[in-house]
Protein backbone atom coordinates (compact mmCIF):
# COMPACT_ATOMS: atom_id res chain seq x y z
CA UNK A 1 0.00 0.00 0.00
CA UNK A 2 2.74 2.49 0.91
CA UNK A 3 4.66 1.93 -2.29
CA UNK A 4 1.50 2.76 -4.24
CA UNK A 5 1.17 6.03 -2.34
CA UNK A 6 4.83 6.80 -3.01
CA UNK A 7 4.39 6.22 -6.74
CA UNK A 8 1.24 8.35 -6.70
CA UNK A 9 3.14 11.16 -4.99
CA UNK A 10 5.95 11.01 -7.56
CA UNK A 11 3.52 11.03 -10.48
CA UNK A 12 1.58 13.95 -8.98
CA UNK A 13 4.76 15.97 -8.40
CA UNK A 14 5.95 15.24 -11.95
CA UNK A 15 2.63 16.36 -13.44
CA UNK A 16 2.66 19.56 -11.38
CA UNK A 17 6.20 20.41 -12.46
CA UNK A 18 5.27 19.67 -16.10
CA UNK A 19 2.42 22.20 -16.23
CA UNK A 20 4.17 25.14 -14.54
CA UNK A 21 5.49 27.55 -17.19
CA UNK A 22 9.17 28.38 -17.02
CA UNK A 23 10.48 31.82 -17.92
CA UNK A 24 13.37 31.66 -20.31
CA UNK A 25 16.23 34.09 -20.60
CA UNK A 26 16.96 33.61 -24.29
CA UNK A 27 18.23 37.18 -24.63
CA UNK A 28 20.85 36.58 -21.94
CA UNK A 29 22.05 33.30 -23.49
CA UNK A 30 25.70 33.35 -24.55
CA UNK A 31 26.70 30.38 -26.74
CA UNK A 32 30.33 30.74 -25.65
CA UNK A 33 29.37 30.21 -21.99
CA UNK A 34 26.34 27.91 -21.77
CA UNK A 35 24.46 28.19 -18.48
CA UNK A 36 24.66 25.46 -15.88
CA UNK A 37 21.23 23.96 -15.43
CA UNK A 38 20.36 23.26 -11.82
CA UNK A 39 17.08 22.23 -10.25
CA UNK A 40 17.08 25.32 -8.02
CA UNK A 41 17.64 27.55 -11.07
CA UNK A 42 14.73 25.97 -12.91
CA UNK A 43 12.42 26.29 -9.89
CA UNK A 44 13.45 29.94 -9.44
CA UNK A 45 12.33 30.67 -13.03
CA UNK A 46 8.88 29.12 -12.61
CA UNK A 47 5.87 31.35 -12.29
CA UNK A 48 2.25 30.59 -11.57
CA UNK A 49 -0.71 31.80 -13.57
CA UNK A 50 -4.31 31.53 -12.33
CA UNK A 51 -4.96 28.67 -14.74
CA UNK A 52 -1.88 26.84 -13.56
CA UNK A 53 -2.96 27.15 -9.93
CA UNK A 54 -6.41 25.78 -10.82
CA UNK A 55 -4.89 22.77 -12.62
CA UNK A 56 -2.53 22.12 -9.70
CA UNK A 57 -5.49 22.15 -7.29
CA UNK A 58 -7.40 19.72 -9.52
CA UNK A 59 -4.37 17.40 -9.73
CA UNK A 60 -3.97 17.47 -5.95
CA UNK A 61 -7.68 16.78 -5.44
CA UNK A 62 -7.55 13.86 -7.88
CA UNK A 63 -4.43 12.47 -6.18
CA UNK A 64 -6.13 12.82 -2.78
CA UNK A 65 -9.15 10.84 -4.04
CA UNK A 66 -6.92 8.09 -5.43
CA UNK A 67 -4.88 8.02 -2.20
CA UNK A 68 -8.07 7.77 -0.13
CA UNK A 69 -9.22 4.79 -2.22
CA UNK A 70 -5.81 3.12 -1.88
CA UNK A 71 -5.87 3.51 1.89
CA UNK A 72 -9.47 2.32 2.20
CA UNK A 73 -8.82 -0.86 0.18
CA UNK A 74 -5.76 -1.66 2.31
N, CA, C and O atoms as a printed pandas DataFrame, in Angstrom:
     atom_number atom_name residue_name chain_id  residue_number  x_coord  y_coord  z_coord
0              1         N          UNK        A               1    0.822   -1.181    0.000
1              2        CA          UNK        A               1    0.000    0.000    0.000
2              3         C          UNK        A               1    0.875    1.256    0.000
3              4         O          UNK        A               1    0.584    2.203   -0.731
4              5         N          UNK        A               2    1.938    1.282    0.804
5              6        CA          UNK        A               2    2.744    2.491    0.911
6              7         C          UNK        A               2    3.532    2.753   -0.352
7              8         O          UNK        A               2    3.778    3.909   -0.695
8              9         N          UNK        A               3    3.932    1.710   -1.050
9             10        CA          UNK        A               3    4.656    1.926   -2.294
10            11         C          UNK        A               3    3.740    2.518   -3.348
11            12         O          UNK        A               3    4.185    3.293   -4.195
12            13         N          UNK        A               4    2.453    2.158   -3.303
13            14        CA          UNK        A               4    1.496    2.755   -4.238
14            15         C          UNK        A               4    1.336    4.249   -3.965
15            16         O          UNK        A               4    1.253    5.051   -4.895
16            17         N          UNK        A               5    1.295    4.615   -2.692
17            18        CA          UNK        A               5    1.173    6.028   -2.340
18            19         C          UNK        A               5    2.434    6.802   -2.731
19            20         O          UNK        A               5    2.356    7.959   -3.143
20            21         N          UNK        A               6    3.585    6.161   -2.600
21            22        CA          UNK        A               6    4.831    6.798   -3.015
22            23         C          UNK        A               6    4.869    7.050   -4.515
23            24         O          UNK        A               6    5.272    8.123   -4.963
24            25         N          UNK        A               7    4.447    6.054   -5.288
25            26        CA          UNK        A               7    4.394    6.215   -6.744
26            27         C          UNK        A               7    3.382    7.294   -7.116
27            28         O          UNK        A               7    3.640    8.099   -8.010
28            29         N          UNK        A               8    2.241    7.319   -6.444
29            30        CA          UNK        A               8    1.235    8.348   -6.696
30            31         C          UNK        A               8    1.783    9.743   -6.402
31            32         O          UNK        A               8    1.515   10.690   -7.141
32            33         N          UNK        A               9    2.543    9.865   -5.331
33            34        CA          UNK        A               9    3.142   11.158   -4.987
34            35         C          UNK        A               9    4.148   11.606   -6.045
35            36         O          UNK        A               9    4.176   12.778   -6.421
36            37         N          UNK        A              10    4.973   10.677   -6.524
37            38        CA          UNK        A              10    5.948   11.013   -7.561
38            39         C          UNK        A              10    5.271   11.422   -8.865
39            40         O          UNK        A              10    5.690   12.382   -9.512
40            41         N          UNK        A              11    4.237   10.702   -9.247
41            42        CA          UNK        A              11    3.516   11.034  -10.476
42            43         C          UNK        A              11    2.846   12.397  -10.353
43            44         O          UNK        A              11    2.886   13.196  -11.288
44            45         N          UNK        A              12    2.233   12.667   -9.203
45            46        CA          UNK        A              12    1.576   13.953   -8.983
46            47         C          UNK        A              12    2.584   15.092   -9.030
47            48         O          UNK        A              12    2.324   16.118   -9.658
48            49         N          UNK        A              13    3.724   14.930   -8.379
49            50        CA          UNK        A              13    4.755   15.970   -8.396
50            51         C          UNK        A              13    5.277   16.189   -9.815
51            52         O          UNK        A              13    5.502   17.329  -10.220
52            53         N          UNK        A              14    5.469   15.114  -10.570
53            54        CA          UNK        A              14    5.948   15.244  -11.950
54            55         C          UNK        A              14    4.936   15.986  -12.813
55            56         O          UNK        A              14    5.314   16.843  -13.613
56            57         N          UNK        A              15    3.652   15.666  -12.660
57            58        CA          UNK        A              15    2.631   16.359  -13.440
58            59         C          UNK        A              15    2.562   17.840  -13.083
59            60         O          UNK        A              15    2.387   18.685  -13.960
60            61         N          UNK        A              16    2.699   18.153  -11.802
61            62        CA          UNK        A              16    2.657   19.558  -11.381
62            63         C          UNK        A              16    3.840   20.313  -11.962
63            64         O          UNK        A              16    3.672   21.427  -12.459
64            65         N          UNK        A              17    5.036   19.732  -11.911
65            66        CA          UNK        A              17    6.196   20.408  -12.465
66            67         C          UNK        A              17    6.117   20.518  -13.985
67            68         O          UNK        A              17    6.708   21.428  -14.566
68            69         N          UNK        A              18    5.397   19.604  -14.639
69            70        CA          UNK        A              18    5.268   19.667  -16.097
70            71         C          UNK        A              18    4.358   20.800  -16.556
71            72         O          UNK        A              18    4.551   21.327  -17.652
72            73         N          UNK        A              19    3.380   21.185  -15.757
73            74        CA          UNK        A              19    2.424   22.197  -16.226
74            75         C          UNK        A              19    2.819   23.614  -15.848
75            76         O          UNK        A              19    2.246   24.564  -16.380
76            77         N          UNK        A              20    3.778   23.788  -14.947
77            78        CA          UNK        A              20    4.165   25.137  -14.540
78            79         C          UNK        A              20    5.047   25.746  -15.625
79            80         O          UNK        A              20    6.078   25.173  -15.977
80            81         N          UNK        A              21    4.649   26.914  -16.164
81            82        CA          UNK        A              21    5.486   27.546  -17.192
82            83         C          UNK        A              21    6.818   28.022  -16.618
83            84         O          UNK        A              21    6.905   28.433  -15.461
84            85         N          UNK        A              22    7.838   27.957  -17.445
85            86        CA          UNK        A              22    9.173   28.381  -17.021
86            87         C          UNK        A              22    9.589   29.574  -17.870
87            88         O          UNK        A              22    9.544   29.522  -19.099
88            89         N          UNK        A              23    9.992   30.647  -17.203
89            90        CA          UNK        A              23   10.482   31.820  -17.919
90            91         C          UNK        A              23   11.861   31.519  -18.466
91            92         O          UNK        A              23   12.718   30.980  -17.766
92            93         N          UNK        A              24   12.063   31.868  -19.704
93            94        CA          UNK        A              24   13.371   31.658  -20.308
94            95         C          UNK        A              24   14.098   32.987  -20.422
95            96         O          UNK        A              24   13.481   34.051  -20.473
96            97         N          UNK        A              25   15.389   32.907  -20.460
97            98        CA          UNK        A              25   16.230   34.086  -20.597
98            99         C          UNK        A              25   17.023   33.958  -21.888
99           100         O          UNK        A              25   18.254   33.972  -21.877
100          101         N          UNK        A              26   16.305   33.831  -23.005
101          102        CA          UNK        A              26   16.958   33.613  -24.289
102          103         C          UNK        A              26   17.827   34.805  -24.690
103          104         O          UNK        A              26   18.830   34.631  -25.381
104          105         N          UNK        A              27   17.457   35.996  -24.269
105          106        CA          UNK        A              27   18.233   37.180  -24.629
106          107         C          UNK        A              27   19.586   37.164  -23.915
107          108         O          UNK        A              27   20.579   37.659  -24.449
108          109         N          UNK        A              28   19.622   36.606  -22.733
109          110        CA          UNK        A              28   20.847   36.580  -21.942
110          111         C          UNK        A              28   21.740   35.390  -22.274
111          112         O          UNK        A              28   22.825   35.256  -21.707
112          113         N          UNK        A              29   21.299   34.524  -23.184
113          114        CA          UNK        A              29   22.051   33.301  -23.491
114          115         C          UNK        A              29   23.301   33.637  -24.301
115          116         O          UNK        A              29   23.225   34.326  -25.319
116          117         N          UNK        A              30   24.422   33.157  -23.852
117          118        CA          UNK        A              30   25.697   33.351  -24.545
118          119         C          UNK        A              30   26.207   31.978  -24.978
119          120         O          UNK        A              30   26.548   31.161  -24.122
120          121         N          UNK        A              31   26.269   31.701  -26.289
121          122        CA          UNK        A              31   26.698   30.376  -26.740
122          123         C          UNK        A              31   28.120   30.016  -26.309
123          124         O          UNK        A              31   28.456   28.837  -26.199
124          125         N          UNK        A              32   28.955   31.027  -26.064
125          126        CA          UNK        A              32   30.328   30.745  -25.653
126          127         C          UNK        A              32   30.387   30.225  -24.217
127          128         O          UNK        A              32   31.271   29.444  -23.866
128          129         N          UNK        A              33   29.433   30.669  -23.391
129          130        CA          UNK        A              33   29.372   30.208  -21.992
130          131         C          UNK        A              33   27.965   29.689  -21.706
131          132         O          UNK        A              33   27.129   30.434  -21.194
132          133         N          UNK        A              34   27.689   28.429  -22.027
133          134        CA          UNK        A              34   26.342   27.906  -21.769
134          135         C          UNK        A              34   26.051   27.892  -20.265
135          136         O          UNK        A              34   26.941   27.638  -19.454
136          137         N          UNK        A              35   24.798   28.165  -19.906
137          138        CA          UNK        A              35   24.458   28.194  -18.476
138          139         C          UNK        A              35   24.477   26.791  -17.872
139          140         O          UNK        A              35   24.273   25.797  -18.569
140          141         N          UNK        A              36   24.720   26.733  -16.593
141          142        CA          UNK        A              36   24.658   25.465  -15.879
142          143         C          UNK        A              36   23.229   25.291  -15.371
143          144         O          UNK        A              36   22.718   26.104  -14.601
144          145         N          UNK        A              37   22.608   24.218  -15.819
145          146        CA          UNK        A              37   21.228   23.961  -15.426
146          147         C          UNK        A              37   21.214   23.263  -14.080
147          148         O          UNK        A              37   21.809   22.199  -13.906
148          149         N          UNK        A              38   20.532   23.874  -13.139
149          150        CA          UNK        A              38   20.356   23.264  -11.824
150          151         C          UNK        A              38   18.876   23.234  -11.501
151          152         O          UNK        A              38   18.102   24.030  -12.034
152          153         N          UNK        A              39   18.484   22.329  -10.639
153          154        CA          UNK        A              39   17.080   22.229  -10.252
154          155         C          UNK        A              39   16.622   23.509   -9.558
155          156         O          UNK        A              39   15.505   23.971   -9.789
156          157         N          UNK        A              40   17.472   24.083   -8.712
157          158        CA          UNK        A              40   17.075   25.319   -8.023
158          159         C          UNK        A              40   16.937   26.474   -9.013
159          160         O          UNK        A              40   16.075   27.335   -8.833
160          161         N          UNK        A              41   17.767   26.508  -10.052
161          162        CA          UNK        A              41   17.643   27.545  -11.074
162          163         C          UNK        A              41   16.356   27.421  -11.866
163          164         O          UNK        A              41   15.722   28.425  -12.193
164          165         N          UNK        A              42   15.970   26.197  -12.175
165          166        CA          UNK        A              42   14.727   25.969  -12.909
166          167         C          UNK        A              42   13.531   26.352  -12.051
167          168         O          UNK        A              42   12.602   26.996  -12.539
168          169         N          UNK        A              43   13.541   25.967  -10.783
169          170        CA          UNK        A              43   12.423   26.291   -9.892
170          171         C          UNK        A              43   12.327   27.804   -9.683
171          172         O          UNK        A              43   11.225   28.342   -9.582
172          173         N          UNK        A              44   13.463   28.491   -9.618
173          174        CA          UNK        A              44   13.448   29.944   -9.440
174          175         C          UNK        A              44   12.824   30.647  -10.641
175          176         O          UNK        A              44   12.277   31.739  -10.487
176          177         N          UNK        A              45   12.890   30.054  -11.831
177          178        CA          UNK        A              45   12.332   30.672  -13.032
178          179         C          UNK        A              45   10.884   30.287  -13.297
179          180         O          UNK        A              45   10.317   30.708  -14.306
180          181         N          UNK        A              46   10.276   29.508  -12.428
181          182        CA          UNK        A              46    8.881   29.122  -12.611
182          183         C          UNK        A              46    7.975   30.247  -12.114
183          184         O          UNK        A              46    8.301   30.951  -11.158
184          185         N          UNK        A              47    6.855   30.398  -12.768
185          186        CA          UNK        A              47    5.872   31.355  -12.290
186          187         C          UNK        A              47    4.484   30.754  -12.457
187          188         O          UNK        A              47    4.245   29.940  -13.349
188          189         N          UNK        A              48    3.588   31.164  -11.592
189          190        CA          UNK        A              48    2.255   30.592  -11.570
190          191         C          UNK        A              48    1.248   31.565  -12.171
191          192         O          UNK        A              48    1.248   32.755  -11.858
192          193         N          UNK        A              49    0.402   31.042  -13.030
193          194        CA          UNK        A              49   -0.708   31.804  -13.571
194          195         C          UNK        A              49   -1.976   31.289  -12.892
195          196         O          UNK        A              49   -1.951   30.209  -12.303
196          197         N          UNK        A              50   -3.083   32.030  -12.958
197          198        CA          UNK        A              50   -4.314   31.533  -12.327
198          199         C          UNK        A              50   -4.765   30.177  -12.871
199          200         O          UNK        A              50   -5.257   29.338  -12.117
200          201         N          UNK        A              51   -4.600   29.965  -14.158
201          202        CA          UNK        A              51   -4.963   28.667  -14.740
202          203         C          UNK        A              51   -4.082   27.546  -14.237
203          204         O          UNK        A              51   -4.552   26.431  -14.008
204          205         N          UNK        A              52   -2.805   27.839  -14.065
205          206        CA          UNK        A              52   -1.878   26.836  -13.559
206          207         C          UNK        A              52   -2.232   26.449  -12.136
207          208         O          UNK        A              52   -2.189   25.271  -11.779
208          209         N          UNK        A              53   -2.581   27.432  -11.324
209          210        CA          UNK        A              53   -2.965   27.152   -9.934
210          211         C          UNK        A              53   -4.228   26.289   -9.900
211          212         O          UNK        A              53   -4.332   25.374   -9.082
212          213         N          UNK        A              54   -5.179   26.572  -10.776
213          214        CA          UNK        A              54   -6.415   25.778  -10.824
214          215         C          UNK        A              54   -6.113   24.330  -11.217
215          216         O          UNK        A              54   -6.668   23.400  -10.632
216          217         N          UNK        A              55   -5.242   24.138  -12.199
217          218        CA          UNK        A              55   -4.885   22.775  -12.622
218          219         C          UNK        A              55   -4.137   22.043  -11.513
219          220         O          UNK        A              55   -4.363   20.853  -11.295
220          221         N          UNK        A              56   -3.247   22.744  -10.812
221          222        CA          UNK        A              56   -2.530   22.120   -9.696
222          223         C          UNK        A              56   -3.512   21.682   -8.618
223          224         O          UNK        A              56   -3.383   20.584   -8.077
224          225         N          UNK        A              57   -4.489   22.523   -8.298
225          226        CA          UNK        A              57   -5.490   22.155   -7.287
226          227         C          UNK        A              57   -6.303   20.940   -7.730
227          228         O          UNK        A              57   -6.608   20.066   -6.918
228          229         N          UNK        A              58   -6.657   20.884   -9.025
229          230        CA          UNK        A              58   -7.400   19.722   -9.525
230          231         C          UNK        A              58   -6.542   18.456   -9.469
231          232         O          UNK        A              58   -7.043   17.387   -9.120
232          233         N          UNK        A              59   -5.253   18.566   -9.811
233          234        CA          UNK        A              59   -4.368   17.405   -9.727
234          235         C          UNK        A              59   -4.228   16.920   -8.286
235          236         O          UNK        A              59   -4.248   15.717   -8.026
236          237         N          UNK        A              60   -4.087   17.860   -7.354
237          238        CA          UNK        A              60   -3.968   17.473   -5.947
238          239         C          UNK        A              60   -5.258   16.838   -5.429
239          240         O          UNK        A              60   -5.212   15.881   -4.657
240          241         N          UNK        A              61   -6.405   17.365   -5.850
241          242        CA          UNK        A              61   -7.682   16.780   -5.438
242          243         C          UNK        A              61   -7.840   15.370   -6.004
243          244         O          UNK        A              61   -8.292   14.463   -5.305
244          245         N          UNK        A              62   -7.468   15.190   -7.268
245          246        CA          UNK        A              62   -7.546   13.858   -7.876
246          247         C          UNK        A              62   -6.609   12.881   -7.180
247          248         O          UNK        A              62   -6.982   11.738   -6.918
248          249         N          UNK        A              63   -5.381   13.334   -6.877
249          250        CA          UNK        A              63   -4.426   12.469   -6.177
250          251         C          UNK        A              63   -4.929   12.130   -4.775
251          252         O          UNK        A              63   -4.729   11.013   -4.297
252          253         N          UNK        A              64   -5.579   13.088   -4.115
253          254        CA          UNK        A              64   -6.125   12.822   -2.781
254          255         C          UNK        A              64   -7.238   11.779   -2.852
255          256         O          UNK        A              64   -7.331   10.916   -1.979
256          257         N          UNK        A              65   -8.083   11.849   -3.880
257          258        CA          UNK        A              65   -9.146   10.842   -4.041
258          259         C          UNK        A              65   -8.553    9.454   -4.283
259          260         O          UNK        A              65   -8.997    8.471   -3.690
260          261         N          UNK        A              66   -7.559    9.381   -5.148
261          262        CA          UNK        A              66   -6.919    8.093   -5.428
262          263         C          UNK        A              66   -6.228    7.561   -4.176
263          264         O          UNK        A              66   -6.309    6.368   -3.882
264          265         N          UNK        A              67   -5.550    8.439   -3.436
265          266        CA          UNK        A              67   -4.884    8.016   -2.202
266          267         C          UNK        A              67   -5.896    7.525   -1.178
267          268         O          UNK        A              67   -5.643    6.541   -0.483
268          269         N          UNK        A              68   -7.033    8.192   -1.077
269          270        CA          UNK        A              68   -8.069    7.765   -0.134
270          271         C          UNK        A              68   -8.576    6.373   -0.493
271          272         O          UNK        A              68   -8.794    5.540    0.388
272          273         N          UNK        A              69   -8.764    6.122   -1.789
273          274        CA          UNK        A              69   -9.217    4.795   -2.217
274          275         C          UNK        A              69   -8.158    3.733   -1.944
275          276         O          UNK        A              69   -8.484    2.614   -1.547
276          277         N          UNK        A              70   -6.892    4.082   -2.155
277          278        CA          UNK        A              70   -5.808    3.123   -1.882
278          279         C          UNK        A              70   -5.782    2.760   -0.410
279          280         O          UNK        A              70   -5.643    1.589   -0.059
280          281         N          UNK        A              71   -5.916    3.760    0.455
281          282        CA          UNK        A              71   -5.866    3.513    1.890
282          283         C          UNK        A              71   -7.092    2.723    2.352
283          284         O          UNK        A              71   -6.973    1.843    3.204
284          285         N          UNK        A              72   -8.260    3.027    1.802
285          286        CA          UNK        A              72   -9.474    2.319    2.196
286          287         C          UNK        A              72   -9.452    0.851    1.785
287          288         O          UNK        A              72   -9.975    0.005    2.510
288          289         N          UNK        A              73   -8.861    0.534    0.644
289          290        CA          UNK        A              73   -8.816   -0.855    0.181
290          291         C          UNK        A              73   -7.788   -1.671    0.955
291          292         O          UNK        A              73   -7.905   -2.892    1.063
292          293         N          UNK        A              74   -6.778   -0.987    1.495
293          294        CA          UNK        A              74   -5.762   -1.659    2.306
294          295         C          UNK        A              74   -4.872   -2.462    1.483
295          296         O          UNK        A              74   -3.955   -3.097    2.004
